[in-house]
Amino acid sequence: MPDQDHQPTFRWNATDYHRSSSAQQQWASELIQKLALTGTERVLDIGCGDGKITAELSQRLQKGSVVGVDSSPDMIGFARTHFPQSGYPNLSFAVKDARTLTFDEEFDIVFSNAALHWVTDHHPVLEGIQRALIPKGRMLIQMGGKGNAEQVFRELEVVVQNPRWSRYFDNFGFPYGFFDNEDYRSWVRAAGLDPVRSELIPKIMVHATRTDFAGWIRTTWLPYLERVPEPLHQDFIEDLIDHYLLMYPADTLGGIHIGMIRLEVEARKSPFCSNI
C-alpha cells in the first residue's frame, strides 16, 4: 500500500456536496439501521463530511452521543454551522484525519459511510479504530469497494487520453482505496479486531438528470478535477458525461444509472482487549 504520508488532500466545497450527495445519504440511512441502536451508545462517525448523517445519528441517541470527524476544515465548518450544539446537544464535530485518530477507549461504536475509500492505507485507520473502541465495542463501516463505479472509470480513461486533457494527467496514479473483502478481513484481524462480516455489495446509483450527474462528478471526483485548470472543470465534466451516456444511455425518464460496489465491514473489539 502507499505510504500514508503521501496521501493527497483535496479542497471540498461543503455547500455543493450537501446539495449533491443524496445517494450517499440514502445509503448511510440504510447502514444506520444495521446498527440496531438502543439510544445510549457513544458513537464515532469517521469522514462525517457535511454532518447531516452524524446529525441523524444524534437524533437516534437520546441518552448517548456522537462525534463526527473529518479531515476537511470546510466540511467541519459547514457541519458546525448547520448542526450546532444548541440544537444538537449530544453532537460534536472535530477536524481529524482518519489515519491519525487519538481516541482511547471512548466509543461503543465506530461508524463510517462513503468516506474511507479516500484513504489508500487502511492499517493506521483500523489501528485507530481499535484504540477508540471500548472492549466489546463494534465497528460498522461502508465504502467504495473493488469494482466500484467501474463503468465511469472506463470512460474516464478514454477522456484523459484525449490530447486536450492528457497533458494534465502525467504521472497520475489511481487515487482511491477500493479493496476486496478478503484482504480487508485480514487487515481487520491484524489491527486487533475480530471480523464479524465483510462483503462486497452491488448498488445502483441513479441521477435523475444530467445536472445531478454533473453535480456528483463535480463534488466527489476531485482527484481528477484538481488536475485540470479550474476554468476548464465544466468542460471536462461535460466531456465525461457525453462519453458515459454514449455507452450507457439514460433510461426513458432521463435517469442516469451508475453501477457501484460497496465494501461493508463489521467487526468487534475483544472483551479482553484493553489499550496500553
C-alpha positions in Angstrom: 0.0 0.0 0.0 1.1 3.6 -0.5 2.7 5.3 2.5 0.1 7.3 4.5 2.3 10.4 4.4 1.8 10.6 0.7 -2.0 10.6 0.8 -3.2 13.6 -1.1 -5.7 16.1 0.3 -8.4 17.9 -1.5 -10.3 21.1 -1.1 -14.0 20.2 -0.6 -17.0 22.5 -1.4 -19.2 21.6 1.5 -22.2 23.5 0.3 -22.1 22.0 -3.1 -21.5 18.5 -1.7 -24.5 19.0 0.7 -26.7 19.5 -2.4 -25.3 16.7 -4.5 -25.0 13.8 -2.1 -28.5 12.3 -1.8 -27.3 8.8 -2.7 -24.7 8.8 0.0 -27.3 10.0 2.5 -29.7 7.2 1.5 -27.0 4.5 1.8 -26.0 5.9 5.2 -29.5 5.8 6.5 -29.7 2.1 5.4 -26.4 1.5 7.2 -27.6 3.2 10.4 -30.5 0.7 10.5 -28.0 -2.1 10.8 -26.5 -0.6 14.0 -29.7 -1.5 15.9 -29.1 1.4 18.3 -30.5 1.3 21.8 -30.1 5.1 22.1 -27.4 5.0 24.8 -24.3 4.4 22.7 -21.3 6.7 22.3 -20.6 6.8 18.5 -17.7 8.0 16.4 -18.5 8.9 12.8 -15.4 8.9 10.6 -15.5 11.0 7.5 -18.6 12.8 8.6 -18.5 15.3 5.7 -21.2 17.9 5.9 -22.6 16.4 9.1 -26.1 15.5 8.1 -25.6 11.8 8.7 -24.0 12.5 12.1 -26.9 14.7 13.0 -29.3 11.8 12.0 -27.3 9.5 14.3 -27.5 12.0 17.2 -31.3 12.1 17.0 -31.3 8.3 17.5 -29.1 8.6 20.6 -31.4 10.2 23.1 -29.2 9.1 26.0 -26.0 8.7 24.0 -23.7 10.9 22.0 -21.9 11.1 18.7 -18.7 12.8 17.5 -18.2 13.4 13.8 -14.6 13.8 12.5 -13.4 14.7 9.0 -10.0 15.8 7.6 -11.7 18.8 5.7 -11.9 22.0 7.8 -14.5 23.2 5.2 -16.7 20.2 5.9 -16.4 20.5 9.7 -17.1 24.3 9.5 -20.3 23.6 7.5 -21.3 20.8 9.9 -20.9 23.0 13.0 -22.8 25.8 11.4 -25.8 23.7 10.2 -25.9 21.3 13.2 -25.0 23.4 16.2 -24.8 22.1 19.7 -27.6 24.5 20.7 -30.0 22.3 18.6 -28.0 19.0 18.9 -26.6 18.9 22.5 -25.2 15.4 22.1 -23.4 16.1 18.9 -19.9 17.5 18.3 -17.5 17.8 15.4 -13.7 17.9 15.1 -11.1 18.2 12.3 -9.2 14.9 12.4 -7.5 12.6 9.9 -8.8 9.0 9.8 -5.2 7.8 9.8 -4.2 9.6 13.0 -7.1 9.1 15.4 -6.1 9.8 19.0 -9.2 8.5 20.9 -8.6 6.0 23.7 -11.5 3.6 24.5 -14.1 6.3 24.2 -16.7 4.8 21.9 -19.2 1.9 21.8 -19.4 2.1 18.1 -17.3 3.4 15.2 -19.3 4.1 12.1 -18.3 5.4 8.6 -20.1 5.7 5.4 -18.8 6.6 1.9 -15.6 8.1 3.2 -12.8 5.6 3.8 -12.1 4.8 0.1 -10.4 8.2 0.1 -7.6 6.6 2.2 -5.3 4.2 0.4 -3.5 2.7 3.5 -6.1 1.4 6.0 -3.7 -0.1 8.5 -3.4 3.1 10.6 -7.2 3.7 10.2 -8.1 0.3 11.6 -5.5 0.6 14.4 -7.0 3.9 15.4 -10.5 2.4 15.4 -9.3 -0.4 17.6 -7.9 2.1 20.1 -11.0 4.2 20.0 -13.4 1.4 20.9 -14.1 0.1 24.4 -13.7 -3.6 24.9 -16.7 -5.3 23.2 -17.2 -2.2 21.1 -18.1 -2.6 17.4 -17.2 -1.2 14.1 -19.5 -0.8 11.1 -18.1 0.8 8.0 -19.1 1.0 4.3 -17.0 2.5 1.5 -16.4 2.0 -2.2 -15.1 -1.5 -2.8 -13.3 -3.3 -5.6 -15.0 -2.6 -8.9 -16.8 0.5 -7.7 -18.1 2.8 -10.4 -16.2 0.7 -12.9 -18.1 2.0 -15.9 -17.3 5.6 -15.0 -13.6 4.8 -14.6 -13.6 3.1 -18.0 -15.0 6.3 -19.7 -12.6 8.5 -17.7 -9.7 6.5 -19.1 -10.9 7.4 -22.6 -11.4 11.1 -21.7 -8.0 11.6 -20.1 -6.3 10.1 -23.1 -7.8 12.9 -25.3 -4.9 15.3 -26.2 -7.0 18.1 -24.7 -6.7 16.6 -21.2 -3.8 14.1 -21.3 -1.2 16.8 -20.5 -2.8 17.3 -17.1 -2.5 13.7 -16.1 1.2 12.9 -16.4 2.2 10.5 -13.5 -1.3 10.3 -12.4 -2.0 7.2 -10.2 -5.2 5.7 -9.1 -6.3 7.8 -6.1 -8.9 5.6 -4.3 -8.7 2.7 -1.9 -11.2 0.2 -3.4 -10.4 -3.1 -1.7 -11.9 -6.6 -1.8 -13.4 -8.2 1.3 -10.8 -11.0 1.8 -7.9 -8.5 2.0 -9.9 -6.3 4.3 -10.8 -9.1 6.7 -7.1 -9.8 7.1 -6.3 -6.2 7.9 -9.1 -6.1 10.5 -7.5 -9.0 12.2 -4.1 -7.5 12.0 -5.4 -4.4 13.8 -6.6 -6.5 16.7 -10.3 -6.6 15.8 -12.5 -9.6 15.4 -14.1 -9.7 11.9 -17.9 -10.4 12.0 -18.7 -9.7 8.4 -17.0 -8.4 5.3 -18.8 -8.3 1.9 -19.0 -6.5 -1.4 -22.5 -5.2 -2.0 -23.6 -4.1 -5.5 -25.7 -0.9 -5.6 -27.2 1.2 -8.3 -26.8 5.0 -8.1 -29.4 6.8 -10.1 -29.1 10.5 -11.1 -32.4 11.9 -12.1 -30.9 14.4 -14.6 -27.7 15.2 -16.4 -27.3 18.2 -14.0 -27.5 15.8 -11.0 -24.9 13.6 -12.5 -22.6 16.6 -13.1 -23.1 17.7 -9.5 -21.9 14.2 -8.3 -18.8 14.4 -10.5 -18.1 18.0 -9.5 -18.2 17.3 -5.8 -16.6 13.9 -5.4 -14.3 13.3 -8.3 -11.8 15.8 -7.0 -8.5 13.8 -7.8 -9.3 14.2 -11.5 -10.8 17.7 -11.4 -7.9 19.2 -9.4 -5.5 18.1 -12.2 -7.4 20.3 -14.6 -7.3 24.1 -14.5 -10.5 25.4 -12.8 -11.8 27.3 -15.8 -11.9 24.0 -17.7 -13.6 21.9 -15.0 -17.1 22.2 -16.5 -15.8 21.3 -20.0 -14.1 18.2 -18.5 -17.2 17.2 -16.7 -19.4 17.6 -19.8 -16.9 15.6 -21.9 -17.0 12.7 -19.4 -20.8 12.8 -19.3 -21.0 12.7 -23.1 -18.8 9.7 -23.2 -20.7 7.9 -20.4 -24.1 8.5 -21.9 -22.9 7.4 -25.3 -22.0 4.0 -23.8 -24.7 3.9 -21.1 -27.7 5.9 -22.2 -30.2 7.4 -19.7 -33.4 5.5 -19.1 -36.8 6.6 -20.6 -37.3 9.1 -17.7 -33.9 10.6 -18.2 -32.3 8.8 -15.2 -28.6 8.0 -15.4 -27.6 4.7 -13.8 -24.2 4.1 -12.2 -23.1 0.6 -11.1 -21.5 0.9 -7.7 -19.8 -1.7 -5.4 -19.7 -1.0 -1.6 -17.4 -2.8 0.8 -19.2 -3.2 4.1 -17.3 -4.4 7.1 -18.4 -5.2 10.6 -16.0 -6.1 13.5 -15.8 -6.2 17.2 -13.1 -5.5 19.8 -12.4 -8.4 22.1 -13.9 -8.1 25.6 -10.5 -9.0 26.9 -8.6 -6.4 24.9 -7.6 -3.1 26.5 -5.3 -0.4 25.2 -1.9 0.0 26.9 
